[in-house]
Amino acid sequence: MNQIFLYASIFIGFLMLLAMFRAIAGPSILDRLVGANAIGSLTIPLLLLIGLLFHNVEMFIDIALAYALLNFIAVIASAKYFKKKKGLFDEP
């Protein structure tokens, strides 16, 4: 069973690399924000799988919930910043 969790963790790590490519080489700021949000969203199941591998899920659930909250706040704050300061959207 541990090998299934290990292979799933490796697959999620590969998906995070693809999202990192989008976050670094995105043609627009919106693509970079989506890439950063995808990395943050994929970190949560990766933390839970690490908890399953170490047989200490309770601690990793708390860490994953805190990380999800921080990821959500960071994405909302950066979206508002780029909307107001950088002129991301043209308002009529």
Number of C-alpha atoms within 10 A of each C-alpha: 7 12 9 11 17 16 12 15 20 13 13 18 16 12 15 21 14 14 23 18 14 20 22 14 13 16 10 11 16 14 16 19 20 16 23 22 20 19 22 20 17 17 20 20 17 22 21 22 23 17 19 17 17 11 12 12 16 11 12 21 17 13 15 19 13 12 17 17 10 13 20 13 12 15 16 13 12 12 15 13 13 15 14 11 8 10 10 15 9 6 6 3
